[in-house]
Amino acid sequence: MTASTLSRVRRSILPQAGDTWASIAARELPDMDEAAATGALQSWNLHVFMRAAGAIGGVRGGNPILPSDVIFVEPPVART
């Protein structure tokens, strides 16, 4: 791998407190249908989506998204 292959950085955000997949989709992918945008975000962020929902005892209300999570808002870049 050369330095030139590392120059493109995938667009990402840090979520705001209380963000859900739907709120991130509405803010970051406003031109997409809500269901499609939510599904796309979840597929691009399996490291968050597949996390066990809620903290111990469900303290976070089942929302797996933390303000410290890196959320990708575009698909992975295809290798050329």
N, C-alpha and C positions, 0 to 999 in steps of 0.2 A: 504494500500500500504506500502510495506516495503522498506528499503534502497536498498536492492538487486534488486528490480524491477526498480530502477532508475539509475542503474549503466551504462546502455547502452545509449550512446548519438547518436542521428541521425546525420549523416554527413551533414554538411552545409557549405556554403561559403558566403562571402560578395562580391557582384559583383563589377567588375571594372567599372570605368566611361565609359558610352557608351555601356555597355554590352546589348545584346539582348538575347532572348531565344535561338536563333541559335548559337550565339557565346559561350554562357555558355554550351550548349549541345556539341559543338565541343570540347571544352576544358575539360569538366568534364566527358563526356560519349562518348569518342572517339570510342569505340567498337560497338556502336549502330548506326543504320541508323539515319540520321539527323532528318527526320520527326518523327520517333518513339521516339528519345531522346527528341526532343522539346515537343512532346505531353506528355511524361512522366514527364518532369520538370514542365510543366504547371499544370498537375493533382496533383503533389506533393506540389504545391505552389499556391493553390487557393487564398490565402490571398494577393498575388501579381497579379496573372493572372486576377482575377475578379475585380480588382481596376479599376476605371474609367481611361481610356487612356488619358494621357497627363494632364498637369497642366492647369490652367485657360487660355483660349485662345490657347491651344495646344502648349505652349512654349517648352515642351519636345519632340515635334515631334511625339506624340502618343506612345512613349515607356514607359510602365508602370513600368519599373524596375529602382529603385533608388540605388545608391551606399550604402545606409544605410539598404537596405532590406536584411533579412536573407533568403537565397535561399537554400532549401533542395535539395541535389543531390543524394538522395536515398529514396526509399519508406518508409512509416511508418513501424515500427517494429510490427509484429503481436503479439498480446497477447497470452501467452501460458497458 
